[in-house]
Amino acid sequence: MTKTAVTNNIRKLRFERNELTQQDLAERVGVTRQTINAIELGKYSPSLEVAFRIAAVLDVPLDQVFQYQRTD
Amino acid sequence: MSFREKSSWITLVTLILLTLFFVTHLPSSWTLAPRPGGFLFFALTVGIVAFVVIEIIAHIVVAILSPRDVKVPRDERERLIALKATSIAAHVYAFLSLGSVFLIHLGANEIGVAYCVFFSFIIAEVVNYAARVIYYRRGV
């Protein structure tokens, strides 16, 4: 499986926000549920805009949602 | 599975099945210099019609079973998957179709070359949709 260097806490933050479902988050961000699932599993790195939208919906700063794993 | 991933699977399986059916039913007398008309023309016409009909029916069935997924517009991940898969397929098509032209030096006539170019397109589309399925499953 292709994994990105960007990790995230979306699943944890969703559950902390009244168990927000992937579908609900996807609708509010403007992507498909499968894309949210792919982001959570590290199969896809979202664009900057989508990343900011996710952080805005979860009401946390961007760096609390996404982290970059340095490979060097 | 999103509607577009299901659509990719439908197209991939349909293309592979119809191509296999066509290839396995080629007459033993087939050469690179076929004459116009005959089995190849009939099989090609039937294949194209069958492809269109199967695609329409399968997509309607999937849309009826998942009406919510159909209404969701394509998002950035799906656009990226389509872009990357099409890029790979374009290279495959360019290589195979240009190679088809060189078949003239192996005795192919214009009809044989035309069929080879057509099959280059089919193979490229199989690669296109196979790549989409892989990107959907493994990540992009």
Backbone of each chain as ProteinMPNN parsed JSONL, in Angstrom:
{"seq_chain_A": "MTKTAVTNNIRKLRFERNELTQQDLAERVGVTRQTINAIELGKYSPSLEVAFRIAAVLDVPLDQVFQYQRTD", "coords_chain_A": {"N_chain_A": [[0.851, -1.193, 0.0], [0.512, 2.207, -0.868], [1.966, 4.644, 1.094], [1.795, 7.906, 2.484], [4.062, 10.592, 3.411], [2.834, 12.223, 5.071], [1.106, 12.258, 8.011], [-1.904, 11.863, 10.015], [-4.431, 12.914, 12.389], [-7.099, 12.561, 12.052], [-9.159, 10.635, 12.4], [-9.191, 10.262, 15.187], [-9.758, 12.859, 16.026], [-12.249, 13.19, 14.869], [-13.853, 11.448, 16.367], [-13.697, 12.716, 18.769], [-15.213, 14.881, 18.276], [-18.077, 14.686, 18.835], [-18.384, 12.159, 17.667], [-18.22, 12.442, 14.867], [-19.069, 11.421, 11.65], [-17.383, 9.83, 8.841], [-18.737, 10.368, 6.501], [-20.219, 12.654, 7.167], [-18.138, 14.466, 7.662], [-16.952, 14.465, 5.145], [-18.959, 15.588, 3.545], [-19.083, 18.149, 4.59], [-16.572, 19.087, 4.066], [-16.386, 18.836, 1.347], [-15.61, 16.715, -0.237], [-15.444, 13.239, -1.28], [-16.67, 10.465, 0.722], [-14.99, 8.318, 0.561], [-12.586, 9.522, -0.06], [-11.976, 10.873, 2.314], [-11.639, 8.635, 3.908], [-9.424, 7.501, 2.612], [-7.532, 9.475, 3.149], [-7.368, 9.318, 5.954], [-6.267, 6.778, 6.199], [-3.788, 7.177, 5.212], [-3.381, 6.887, 2.529], [-3.647, 8.882, 0.754], [-2.602, 12.195, 0.196], [-4.058, 15.173, 0.991], [-4.902, 18.205, -0.845], [-3.708, 21.539, -0.117], [-5.837, 23.263, 0.332], [-7.987, 21.513, 0.889], [-6.957, 20.316, 3.164], [-6.89, 22.508, 4.943], [-9.628, 22.976, 5.063], [-10.535, 20.672, 6.319], [-9.319, 20.95, 8.801], [-10.641, 23.264, 9.614], [-13.305, 22.39, 9.827], [-13.017, 20.525, 11.852], [-12.277, 22.216, 13.752], [-9.702, 22.838, 14.762], [-6.179, 23.773, 14.897], [-4.163, 23.527, 11.899], [-1.78, 22.047, 12.18], [-2.396, 20.335, 14.191], [-3.933, 18.503, 13.061], [-2.621, 17.428, 10.812], [0.579, 15.904, 10.326], [3.992, 15.982, 9.416], [6.202, 13.502, 8.379], [9.511, 13.37, 8.585], [11.911, 12.043, 6.356], [14.6, 12.022, 6.255]], "CA_chain_A": [[0.0, 0.0, 0.0], [1.289, 3.442, -0.932], [1.724, 5.496, 2.251], [2.401, 9.211, 2.307], [4.874, 11.038, 4.534], [1.982, 13.071, 5.905], [0.186, 11.488, 8.855], [-2.98, 12.715, 10.52], [-5.223, 12.468, 13.542], [-8.49, 12.873, 11.693], [-10.085, 9.671, 13.004], [-9.268, 10.571, 16.625], [-10.439, 14.154, 16.191], [-13.661, 12.984, 14.525], [-14.538, 10.84, 17.509], [-13.774, 13.706, 19.839], [-16.217, 15.885, 17.874], [-19.398, 14.03, 18.828], [-18.365, 11.009, 16.759], [-18.499, 12.885, 13.502], [-18.812, 10.313, 10.717], [-16.606, 10.166, 7.646], [-19.679, 10.938, 5.536], [-20.505, 14.034, 7.574], [-16.934, 15.265, 7.433], [-16.765, 14.582, 3.695], [-19.946, 16.54, 3.01], [-18.759, 19.509, 5.046], [-15.315, 19.5, 3.437], [-16.605, 18.909, -0.102], [-14.976, 15.585, -0.928], [-16.204, 12.01, -1.077], [-16.367, 9.737, 1.951], [-13.838, 7.461, 0.259], [-11.377, 10.36, 0.013], [-11.687, 11.045, 3.744], [-11.114, 7.343, 4.36], [-8.067, 7.364, 2.061], [-6.66, 10.411, 3.895], [-7.153, 8.739, 7.295], [-5.402, 5.594, 6.086], [-2.491, 7.565, 4.675], [-3.268, 6.514, 1.115], [-3.759, 10.091, -0.063], [-2.311, 13.472, 0.845], [-4.973, 16.161, 0.398], [-4.353, 19.506, -1.221], [-3.644, 22.498, 0.984], [-7.183, 23.778, 0.574], [-8.788, 20.485, 1.57], [-6.382, 20.168, 4.506], [-7.387, 23.625, 5.747], [-11.069, 22.783, 5.267], [-10.694, 19.623, 7.333], [-8.962, 21.555, 10.094], [-11.702, 24.213, 9.979], [-14.485, 21.634, 10.259], [-12.692, 19.907, 13.143], [-12.067, 23.352, 14.655], [-8.378, 22.772, 15.386], [-5.145, 24.242, 13.962], [-3.776, 22.557, 10.862], [-0.725, 21.129, 12.614], [-2.947, 19.317, 15.095], [-4.605, 17.506, 12.215], [-1.636, 16.782, 9.935], [1.987, 15.952, 10.72], [4.89, 15.551, 8.339], [7.248, 12.599, 8.844], [10.748, 13.564, 7.843], [12.524, 10.77, 5.985], [16.079, 12.097, 6.279]], "C_chain_A": [[0.887, 1.244, 0.0], [0.964, 4.31, 0.266], [2.408, 6.824, 2.016], [3.223, 9.547, 3.545], [4.066, 11.912, 5.482], [1.031, 12.178, 6.697], [-0.868, 12.434, 9.424], [-3.698, 12.069, 11.69], [-6.714, 12.63, 13.276], [-9.459, 11.931, 12.397], [-10.285, 9.981, 14.479], [-10.05, 11.861, 16.849], [-11.92, 14.039, 15.838], [-14.429, 12.429, 15.716], [-14.66, 11.806, 18.678], [-14.809, 14.792, 19.538], [-17.578, 15.207, 17.733], [-19.489, 12.921, 17.794], [-18.818, 11.396, 15.352], [-18.144, 11.754, 12.548], [-17.967, 10.796, 9.545], [-17.51, 10.848, 6.618], [-19.973, 12.395, 5.872], [-19.317, 14.938, 7.29], [-16.733, 15.503, 5.939], [-17.718, 15.622, 3.113], [-19.582, 17.973, 3.391], [-17.463, 20.02, 4.406], [-15.474, 19.649, 1.919], [-15.847, 17.854, -0.882], [-15.844, 14.349, -0.685], [-15.795, 11.342, 0.243], [-15.118, 8.875, 1.745], [-12.525, 8.261, 0.306], [-10.996, 10.607, 1.468], [-11.078, 9.757, 4.299], [-9.672, 7.15, 3.879], [-7.086, 8.278, 2.798], [-6.341, 9.826, 5.267], [-6.193, 7.564, 7.261], [-4.029, 5.917, 5.533], [-2.294, 7.197, 3.217], [-3.299, 7.744, 0.213], [-3.435, 11.31, 0.776], [-3.195, 14.529, 0.214], [-4.235, 17.417, -0.025], [-4.395, 20.429, -0.003], [-5.049, 22.981, 1.345], [-8.035, 22.762, 1.334], [-8.269, 20.275, 2.99], [-6.885, 21.269, 5.436], [-8.879, 23.473, 6.044], [-11.318, 21.745, 6.348], [-10.396, 20.201, 8.711], [-10.051, 22.512, 10.56], [-12.941, 23.484, 10.477], [-14.241, 21.016, 11.633], [-12.364, 20.959, 14.198], [-10.767, 23.239, 15.453], [-7.365, 23.341, 14.399], [-4.695, 23.118, 13.034], [-2.753, 21.562, 11.392], [-1.205, 20.138, 13.675], [-3.681, 18.227, 14.31], [-3.564, 16.708, 11.418], [-0.225, 16.966, 10.475], [2.818, 15.397, 9.568], [6.009, 14.712, 8.926], [8.495, 12.81, 8.0], [11.395, 12.214, 7.573], [14.039, 10.818, 6.046], [16.607, 11.996, 7.699]], "O_chain_A": [[1.864, 1.337, 0.744], [-0.194, 4.685, 0.453], [3.481, 6.874, 1.416], [3.111, 8.894, 4.582], [4.54, 12.295, 6.552], [0.244, 11.43, 6.116], [-0.739, 13.654, 9.327], [-3.592, 10.869, 11.941], [-7.495, 12.818, 14.209], [-10.474, 12.377, 12.934], [-11.413, 9.967, 14.971], [-10.892, 11.946, 17.743], [-12.754, 14.714, 16.44], [-15.525, 12.892, 16.03], [-15.596, 11.728, 19.473], [-15.227, 15.529, 20.431], [-18.153, 15.162, 16.646], [-20.512, 12.751, 17.131], [-19.679, 10.754, 14.749], [-17.051, 11.193, 12.622], [-17.849, 11.994, 9.288], [-17.095, 11.792, 5.948], [-19.979, 13.26, 4.996], [-19.467, 16.033, 6.749], [-16.388, 16.608, 5.519], [-17.322, 16.439, 2.282], [-19.756, 18.896, 2.596], [-17.28, 21.224, 4.228], [-14.802, 20.464, 1.287], [-15.484, 18.062, -2.04], [-16.849, 14.41, 0.024], [-14.73, 11.615, 0.797], [-14.297, 8.727, 2.651], [-11.48, 7.724, 0.672], [-9.816, 10.556, 1.816], [-10.117, 9.796, 5.067], [-8.81, 6.696, 4.633], [-5.942, 7.896, 3.042], [-5.188, 9.833, 5.698], [-5.399, 7.374, 8.182], [-3.191, 5.026, 5.398], [-1.168, 7.196, 2.72], [-3.002, 7.642, -0.977], [-3.91, 11.458, 1.901], [-3.097, 14.766, -0.99], [-3.099, 17.66, 0.38], [-5.037, 20.128, 1.003], [-5.397, 23.091, 2.521], [-8.717, 23.107, 2.299], [-9.056, 20.078, 3.915], [-7.262, 21.001, 6.577], [-9.339, 23.801, 7.138], [-12.199, 21.912, 7.191], [-11.134, 19.965, 9.667], [-10.359, 22.576, 11.751], [-13.563, 23.915, 11.448], [-15.137, 20.984, 12.476], [-12.195, 20.645, 15.376], [-10.733, 23.506, 16.654], [-7.637, 23.396, 13.2], [-4.83, 21.934, 13.342], [-2.836, 20.37, 11.098], [-0.484, 19.199, 14.015], [-4.002, 17.167, 14.846], [-3.619, 15.48, 11.357], [0.127, 18.02, 11.004], [2.408, 14.481, 8.855], [6.691, 15.142, 9.856], [8.515, 12.459, 6.82], [11.426, 11.346, 8.444], [14.701, 9.789, 5.907], [17.819, 12.04, 7.911]]}, "seq_chain_B": "MSFREKSSWITLVTLILLTLFFVTHLPSSWTLAPRPGGFLFFALTVGIVAFVVIEIIAHIVVAILSPRDVKVPRDERERLIALKATSIAAHVYAFLSLGSVFLIHLGANEIGVAYCVFFSFIIAEVVNYAARVIYYRRGV", "coords_chain_B": {"N_chain_B": [[-16.877, 1.607, -1.652], [-16.528, 4.033, -4.12], [-18.756, 5.561, -6.595], [-17.383, 6.121, -8.916], [-15.157, 4.45, -8.724], [-16.367, 1.976, -8.861], [-17.351, 2.244, -11.426], [-14.957, 2.253, -12.852], [-14.091, -0.366, -12.417], [-16.151, -1.741, -13.732], [-15.801, -0.947, -16.414], [-13.186, -1.874, -16.862], [-13.383, -4.688, -16.483], [-15.29, -5.292, -18.432], [-13.989, -4.511, -20.801], [-11.773, -6.289, -20.79], [-13.028, -8.812, -20.858], [-14.496, -8.712, -23.288], [-12.421, -8.304, -25.106], [-10.9, -10.634, -24.746], [-12.805, -12.479, -25.567], [-13.045, -11.756, -28.249], [-10.42, -12.189, -29.22], [-10.037, -14.938, -28.716], [-11.775, -16.002, -30.503], [-10.806, -15.533, -32.959], [-10.322, -16.397, -36.337], [-8.333, -19.186, -37.46], [-7.102, -18.642, -39.767], [-6.461, -16.019, -39.81], [-4.539, -13.158, -40.676], [-1.866, -10.676, -40.863], [-2.613, -9.197, -42.962], [-5.471, -8.782, -43.602], [-8.577, -9.134, -45.484], [-11.032, -6.627, -46.423], [-14.151, -6.393, -44.58], [-15.994, -9.361, -43.662], [-15.239, -11.733, -40.986], [-13.744, -10.205, -39.071], [-14.741, -7.575, -39.271], [-17.413, -7.989, -38.605], [-17.155, -9.076, -35.992], [-15.906, -6.944, -34.71], [-17.835, -4.905, -34.868], [-19.965, -6.071, -33.453], [-18.677, -6.359, -31.009], [-18.172, -3.675, -30.209], [-20.785, -2.681, -30.0], [-21.772, -4.407, -28.038], [-20.112, -3.697, -25.916], [-20.902, -1.032, -25.409], [-23.608, -1.428, -24.696], [-23.394, -3.138, -22.457], [-21.942, -1.475, -20.732], [-23.763, 0.66, -20.361], [-25.976, -0.624, -19.169], [-24.807, -1.793, -16.859], [-23.843, 0.488, -15.497], [-26.234, 1.813, -15.005], [-27.463, -0.001, -13.277], [-25.682, 0.048, -11.097], [-25.963, 2.723, -10.378], [-28.621, 2.781, -9.577], [-28.501, 1.116, -7.371], [-26.835, 2.542, -5.695], [-27.717, 5.412, -5.225], [-27.028, 7.71, -3.893], [-24.244, 7.957, -4.062], [-23.866, 8.53, -6.73], [-24.613, 11.131, -7.128], [-22.643, 12.646, -5.994], [-20.191, 14.983, -6.727], [-17.142, 14.717, -8.725], [-14.187, 14.569, -6.856], [-11.007, 16.063, -5.749], [-9.2, 13.951, -5.409], [-10.207, 11.904, -7.015], [-10.049, 13.166, -9.466], [-7.279, 13.398, -9.694], [-6.512, 10.704, -9.764], [-7.708, 9.908, -12.189], [-6.279, 11.545, -13.915], [-3.579, 10.694, -13.621], [-3.768, 8.001, -14.371], [-4.674, 8.2, -16.997], [-2.519, 9.468, -18.146], [-0.522, 7.483, -18.052], [-1.745, 5.595, -19.724], [-1.786, 6.993, -22.113], [0.891, 7.034, -22.893], [1.287, 4.301, -23.317], [-0.504, 3.869, -25.427], [0.603, 5.524, -27.413], [3.096, 4.28, -27.834], [2.358, 1.653, -28.673], [0.667, 2.147, -30.88], [2.316, 3.52, -32.65], [4.172, 1.515, -33.024], [2.553, -0.258, -34.375], [2.446, 0.742, -36.929], [4.865, 0.02, -37.983], [4.407, -2.575, -38.611], [3.846, -2.794, -41.214], [6.138, -3.397, -42.521], [6.32, -6.007, -41.966], [4.597, -7.275, -43.555], [1.979, -6.463, -43.196], [-1.182, -5.141, -44.268], [-3.094, -2.137, -45.042], [-5.475, -2.493, -43.693], [-4.88, -4.384, -41.742], [-3.024, -2.902, -40.223], [-4.718, -0.875, -39.359], [-6.477, -2.289, -37.691], [-4.634, -3.106, -35.777], [-3.864, -0.67, -34.674], [-6.289, 0.058, -33.583], [-6.563, -1.969, -31.651], [-4.409, -1.262, -30.106], [-5.416, 1.003, -28.914], [-7.437, -0.19, -27.387], [-5.94, -1.802, -25.627], [-4.531, 0.227, -24.342], [-6.653, 1.495, -23.02], [-7.42, -0.536, -21.295], [-5.157, -0.578, -19.672], [-5.4, 2.003, -18.672], [-7.79, 1.88, -17.069], [-7.142, -0.196, -15.376], [-5.018, 0.938, -14.021], [-6.414, 2.977, -12.715], [-8.004, 1.484, -10.958], [-6.033, 0.313, -9.372], [-4.874, 2.609, -8.213], [-7.093, 3.538, -6.788], [-7.39, 1.478, -4.915], [-4.827, 1.094, -3.707], [-3.852, 3.573, -3.183], [-2.887, 6.939, -4.023]], "CA_chain_B": [[-16.365, 1.895, -2.987], [-17.26, 5.148, -4.724], [-19.376, 5.237, -7.881], [-16.377, 6.156, -9.978], [-14.33, 3.259, -8.629], [-17.182, 0.893, -9.419], [-17.375, 2.473, -12.875], [-13.668, 1.815, -13.386], [-14.119, -1.83, -12.412], [-17.071, -2.181, -14.787], [-15.162, -0.746, -17.71], [-12.019, -2.752, -16.939], [-13.814, -6.082, -16.667], [-15.966, -5.394, -19.729], [-12.956, -4.455, -21.852], [-10.976, -7.519, -20.778], [-13.854, -9.948, -21.294], [-14.809, -8.609, -24.715], [-11.185, -8.492, -25.859], [-10.583, -12.063, -24.706], [-13.785, -13.166, -26.424], [-12.696, -11.46, -29.64], [-9.15, -12.828, -29.568], [-10.165, -16.403, -28.702], [-12.617, -16.428, -31.613], [-10.178, -15.197, -34.233], [-10.131, -17.586, -37.171], [-6.929, -19.608, -37.547], [-6.557, -18.137, -41.02], [-6.247, -14.572, -39.705], [-3.163, -12.713, -40.933], [-1.68, -9.233, -40.7], [-3.118, -8.544, -44.184], [-6.821, -9.304, -43.844], [-9.377, -8.441, -46.478], [-12.107, -5.874, -45.774], [-15.378, -7.138, -44.303], [-15.787, -10.681, -43.088], [-15.367, -11.979, -39.554], [-13.191, -9.132, -38.245], [-15.657, -6.441, -39.26], [-18.589, -8.414, -37.843], [-16.799, -9.198, -34.577], [-15.619, -5.605, -34.2], [-19.109, -4.199, -34.713], [-20.683, -6.685, -32.336], [-17.924, -6.05, -29.786], [-18.394, -2.288, -29.816], [-22.181, -2.555, -29.554], [-21.879, -5.126, -26.757], [-19.435, -2.882, -24.904], [-21.763, 0.106, -25.073], [-24.81, -1.92, -24.015], [-23.009, -3.625, -21.12], [-21.578, -0.296, -19.936], [-24.97, 1.409, -19.997], [-26.78, -1.406, -18.217], [-24.083, -1.934, -15.59], [-23.811, 1.769, -14.803], [-27.591, 2.093, -14.51], [-27.682, -0.863, -12.111], [-24.873, 0.585, -9.983], [-26.564, 4.0, -9.979], [-29.865, 2.481, -8.851], [-28.155, 0.519, -6.075], [-26.161, 3.56, -4.859], [-28.094, 6.706, -5.806], [-26.358, 8.812, -3.194], [-22.872, 8.08, -4.569], [-23.865, 9.051, -8.108], [-24.815, 12.584, -7.125], [-21.469, 13.332, -5.46], [-19.295, 15.371, -7.837], [-15.777, 14.203, -8.663], [-13.357, 15.44, -6.013], [-9.627, 16.218, -6.205], [-8.519, 12.651, -5.443], [-10.69, 11.192, -8.199], [-9.482, 13.852, -10.639], [-5.86, 13.038, -9.751], [-6.436, 9.305, -10.203], [-8.014, 9.879, -13.626], [-5.183, 12.217, -14.631], [-2.381, 9.851, -13.624], [-4.041, 6.786, -15.145], [-4.743, 8.581, -18.411], [-1.154, 9.771, -18.574], [0.134, 6.191, -18.314], [-2.387, 4.999, -20.892], [-1.385, 7.741, -23.311], [2.217, 6.532, -23.287], [1.095, 2.946, -23.851], [-1.15, 3.991, -26.731], [1.573, 6.102, -28.358], [4.099, 3.263, -28.154], [1.767, 0.545, -29.432], [0.126, 2.565, -32.178], [3.46, 3.772, -33.528], [4.701, 0.197, -33.365], [1.656, -0.89, -35.34], [2.771, 1.219, -38.269], [6.02, -0.744, -38.477], [3.971, -3.898, -39.054], [3.812, -2.781, -42.679], [7.368, -4.052, -42.97], [6.18, -7.442, -41.735], [3.591, -7.781, -44.47], [0.622, -6.022, -42.885], [-1.76, -4.159, -45.175], [-3.664, -0.998, -44.313], [-6.533, -2.975, -42.803], [-4.194, -4.988, -40.604], [-2.472, -1.816, -39.403], [-5.846, -0.183, -38.724], [-6.932, -3.119, -36.568], [-3.612, -3.078, -34.724], [-3.971, 0.629, -34.007], [-7.499, -0.024, -32.77], [-6.263, -2.788, -30.47], [-3.518, -0.464, -29.262], [-6.313, 1.836, -28.117], [-8.113, -1.055, -26.404], [-4.954, -2.159, -24.591], [-4.277, 1.444, -23.567], [-7.797, 1.725, -22.132], [-7.318, -1.532, -20.223], [-4.119, -0.061, -18.77], [-5.99, 3.183, -18.027], [-8.733, 1.529, -16.005], [-6.418, -1.004, -14.388], [-4.275, 1.894, -13.196], [-7.37, 3.653, -11.823], [-8.384, 0.542, -9.902], [-4.876, 0.198, -8.467], [-4.775, 3.851, -7.442], [-8.195, 3.586, -5.831], [-7.184, 0.483, -3.857], [-3.56, 1.178, -2.996], [-3.537, 4.954, -2.852], [-2.283, 7.73, -5.105]], "C_chain_B": [[-17.19, 3.023, -3.607], [-17.832, 4.73, -6.073], [-18.327, 5.181, -8.977], [-15.408, 4.967, -9.917], [-15.094, 2.061, -9.191], [-17.234, 1.011, -10.941], [-16.082, 1.996, -13.523], [-13.602, 0.3, -13.454], [-14.995, -2.361, -13.551], [-16.39, -2.099, -16.146], [-13.978, -1.691, -17.888], [-12.434, -4.189, -17.238], [-14.466, -6.263, -18.035], [-14.951, -5.408, -20.871], [-12.183, -5.766, -21.933], [-11.785, -8.699, -21.315], [-14.13, -9.898, -22.79], [-13.563, -8.824, -25.566], [-10.798, -9.967, -25.89], [-11.521, -12.848, -25.61], [-13.416, -12.977, -27.893], [-11.454, -12.238, -30.049], [-9.284, -14.352, -29.638], [-11.041, -16.908, -29.848], [-12.071, -16.001, -32.967], [-10.022, -16.465, -35.073], [-8.65, -17.916, -37.301], [-6.272, -19.054, -38.807], [-6.259, -16.639, -40.956], [-4.781, -14.219, -39.923], [-3.065, -11.221, -40.659], [-2.19, -8.463, -41.925], [-4.519, -9.063, -44.5], [-7.516, -8.538, -44.96], [-10.48, -7.677, -45.766], [-13.344, -6.745, -45.578], [-15.091, -8.432, -43.585], [-15.883, -10.714, -41.578], [-14.897, -10.792, -38.721], [-14.152, -7.955, -38.14], [-16.88, -6.767, -38.417], [-18.281, -8.451, -36.346], [-16.543, -7.835, -33.951], [-16.906, -4.847, -33.926], [-19.879, -4.745, -33.518], [-19.991, -6.341, -31.007], [-18.189, -4.644, -29.294], [-19.819, -2.098, -29.286], [-22.355, -3.221, -28.186], [-21.236, -4.315, -25.631], [-20.333, -1.734, -24.447], [-22.977, -0.349, -24.262], [-24.476, -2.365, -22.594], [-22.677, -2.445, -20.207], [-22.824, 0.444, -19.451], [-25.75, 0.664, -18.926], [-26.086, -1.479, -16.861], [-24.057, -0.625, -14.813], [-25.186, 2.147, -14.261], [-27.856, 1.269, -13.252], [-26.923, -0.315, -10.894], [-25.473, 1.892, -9.472], [-27.841, 3.776, -9.192], [-29.54, 1.938, -7.455], [-27.498, 1.539, -5.14], [-26.479, 4.956, -5.382], [-27.367, 7.88, -5.156], [-24.955, 9.05, -3.764], [-22.825, 8.741, -5.943], [-23.901, 10.574, -8.1], [-23.579, 13.345, -6.641], [-20.539, 13.712, -6.606], [-17.891, 14.807, -7.634], [-14.933, 15.148, -7.804], [-11.904, 15.396, -6.482], [-8.909, 14.878, -6.307], [-8.934, 11.879, -6.697], [-10.145, 11.843, -9.472], [-8.007, 13.479, -10.804], [-5.672, 11.615, -10.247], [-6.677, 9.213, -11.706], [-6.859, 10.468, -14.428], [-3.959, 11.315, -14.732], [-2.591, 8.6, -14.476], [-4.072, 7.099, -16.641], [-3.36, 8.892, -18.958], [-0.393, 8.487, -18.908], [-0.426, 5.575, -19.592], [-1.981, 5.697, -22.182], [-0.02, 7.276, -23.81], [2.111, 5.144, -23.9], [0.513, 3.018, -25.255], [-0.17, 4.526, -27.775], [2.583, 5.038, -28.792], [3.51, 2.178, -29.053], [1.273, 0.981, -30.808], [1.253, 2.899, -33.156], [4.098, 2.459, -33.955], [3.856, -0.508, -34.403], [2.014, -0.484, -36.769], [3.935, 0.416, -38.858], [5.642, -2.151, -38.932], [3.873, -3.98, -40.578], [5.025, -3.531, -43.232], [7.349, -5.548, -42.703], [5.07, -8.033, -42.594], [2.175, -7.347, -44.18], [0.127, -5.06, -43.962], [-2.422, -3.061, -44.339], [-4.759, -1.435, -43.339], [-5.929, -3.608, -41.557], [-3.633, -3.933, -39.664], [-3.597, -1.103, -38.668], [-6.36, -0.986, -37.532], [-5.913, -3.099, -35.437], [-3.638, -1.75, -33.968], [-5.198, 0.633, -33.097], [-7.242, -0.834, -31.504], [-5.267, -2.104, -29.547], [-4.35, 0.421, -28.348], [-6.995, 1.007, -27.03], [-7.158, -1.405, -25.268], [-4.659, -0.948, -23.717], [-5.431, 1.725, -22.602], [-7.819, 0.701, -21.005], [-6.284, -1.067, -19.199], [-4.652, 1.136, -17.983], [-6.849, 2.782, -16.833], [-8.109, 0.6, -14.972], [-5.632, -0.088, -13.451], [-5.211, 2.611, -12.227], [-7.732, 2.743, -10.653], [-7.248, 0.408, -8.882], [-4.736, 1.449, -7.611], [-5.897, 3.96, -6.417], [-7.928, 2.663, -4.645], [-5.939, 0.752, -3.026], [-3.182, 2.606, -2.589], [-2.824, 5.639, -4.004], [-1.382, 8.806, -4.517]], "O_chain_B": [[-18.419, 2.962, -3.612], [-17.458, 3.697, -6.628], [-18.367, 4.317, -9.853], [-14.898, 4.531, -10.949], [-14.529, 1.235, -9.908], [-17.17, 0.01, -11.655], [-16.1, 1.409, -14.604], [-13.113, -0.26, -14.435], [-14.623, -3.308, -14.244], [-16.402, -3.053, -16.924], [-13.796, -2.251, -18.969], [-11.893, -4.824, -18.143], [-14.229, -7.26, -18.716], [-15.048, -6.22, -21.792], [-11.965, -6.294, -23.023], [-11.293, -9.485, -22.125], [-14.015, -10.909, -23.483], [-13.631, -9.451, -26.624], [-10.414, -10.489, -26.936], [-11.101, -13.758, -26.325], [-13.467, -13.921, -28.681], [-11.435, -12.874, -31.103], [-8.707, -14.984, -30.522], [-11.052, -18.105, -30.138], [-12.756, -16.086, -33.986], [-9.624, -17.504, -34.546], [-7.806, -17.02, -37.257], [-5.047, -18.999, -38.908], [-5.845, -16.052, -41.957], [-3.889, -14.899, -39.415], [-4.043, -10.581, -40.273], [-2.2, -7.232, -41.93], [-4.735, -9.702, -45.53], [-7.101, -7.442, -45.334], [-10.84, -8.017, -44.639], [-13.561, -7.71, -46.312], [-14.039, -8.577, -42.962], [-16.512, -9.855, -40.959], [-15.571, -10.405, -37.765], [-14.355, -7.402, -37.058], [-17.335, -5.947, -37.619], [-19.042, -7.926, -35.533], [-16.914, -7.593, -32.802], [-17.054, -4.22, -32.877], [-20.379, -3.991, -32.683], [-20.656, -6.066, -30.008], [-18.407, -4.432, -28.101], [-20.033, -1.445, -28.265], [-23.0, -2.672, -27.293], [-21.766, -4.259, -24.52], [-20.5, -1.499, -23.25], [-23.329, 0.274, -23.261], [-25.179, -2.019, -21.644], [-23.085, -2.42, -19.046], [-22.926, 0.808, -18.279], [-26.136, 1.239, -17.908], [-26.716, -1.251, -15.828], [-24.23, -0.628, -13.594], [-25.292, 2.732, -13.184], [-28.408, 1.779, -12.276], [-27.475, -0.23, -9.797], [-25.489, 2.138, -8.266], [-28.117, 4.504, -8.238], [-30.22, 2.262, -6.481], [-27.598, 1.409, -3.92], [-25.599, 5.621, -5.928], [-27.125, 8.907, -5.79], [-24.529, 10.193, -3.929], [-21.86, 9.428, -6.277], [-23.299, 11.226, -8.954], [-23.475, 14.553, -6.853], [-20.137, 12.844, -7.381], [-17.501, 14.464, -6.517], [-14.956, 16.364, -7.993], [-11.598, 14.767, -7.495], [-8.089, 14.689, -7.206], [-8.094, 11.27, -7.359], [-9.82, 11.153, -10.438], [-7.54, 13.268, -11.924], [-4.783, 11.345, -11.054], [-5.943, 8.527, -12.416], [-6.504, 9.955, -15.489], [-3.367, 11.186, -15.804], [-1.696, 8.19, -15.216], [-3.547, 6.334, -17.45], [-3.072, 8.603, -20.12], [0.297, 8.415, -19.925], [0.325, 5.092, -20.439], [-1.848, 5.056, -23.224], [0.193, 7.143, -25.015], [2.775, 4.849, -24.894], [0.969, 2.323, -26.163], [-0.127, 4.027, -28.899], [2.887, 4.912, -29.978], [4.098, 1.827, -30.076], [1.444, 0.257, -31.789], [1.158, 2.598, -34.346], [4.515, 2.304, -35.103], [4.374, -1.269, -35.22], [1.894, -1.282, -37.699], [3.988, 0.166, -40.062], [6.443, -2.842, -39.561], [3.824, -5.065, -41.159], [4.949, -4.203, -44.261], [8.235, -6.277, -43.147], [4.653, -9.171, -42.377], [1.246, -7.808, -44.843], [0.898, -4.268, -44.504], [-2.331, -3.048, -43.111], [-4.945, -0.821, -42.289], [-6.413, -3.39, -40.446], [-3.753, -4.056, -38.445], [-3.457, -0.763, -37.493], [-6.646, -0.418, -36.478], [-6.288, -3.077, -34.265], [-3.453, -1.723, -32.752], [-5.151, 1.148, -31.979], [-7.653, -0.437, -30.414], [-5.277, -2.338, -28.339], [-4.043, 0.576, -27.166], [-7.117, 1.452, -25.889], [-7.517, -1.317, -24.094], [-4.547, -1.071, -22.498], [-5.193, 2.152, -21.473], [-8.194, 1.028, -19.879], [-6.518, -1.156, -17.994], [-4.393, 1.271, -16.787], [-6.659, 3.281, -15.723], [-8.512, 0.612, -13.809], [-5.589, -0.311, -12.241], [-4.864, 2.831, -11.067], [-7.763, 3.179, -9.502], [-7.487, 0.394, -7.675], [-4.504, 1.352, -6.406], [-5.674, 4.424, -5.299], [-8.206, 3.023, -3.501], [-5.971, 0.655, -1.799], [-2.302, 2.811, -1.753], [-2.227, 4.982, -4.857], [-0.779, 9.58, -5.261]]}, "name": "protein", "num_of_chains": 2, "seq": "MTKTAVTNNIRKLRFERNELTQQDLAERVGVTRQTINAIELGKYSPSLEVAFRIAAVLDVPLDQVFQYQRTDMSFREKSSWITLVTLILLTLFFVTHLPSSWTLAPRPGGFLFFALTVGIVAFVVIEIIAHIVVAILSPRDVKVPRDERERLIALKATSIAAHVYAFLSLGSVFLIHLGANEIGVAYCVFFSFIIAEVVNYAARVIYYRRGV"}
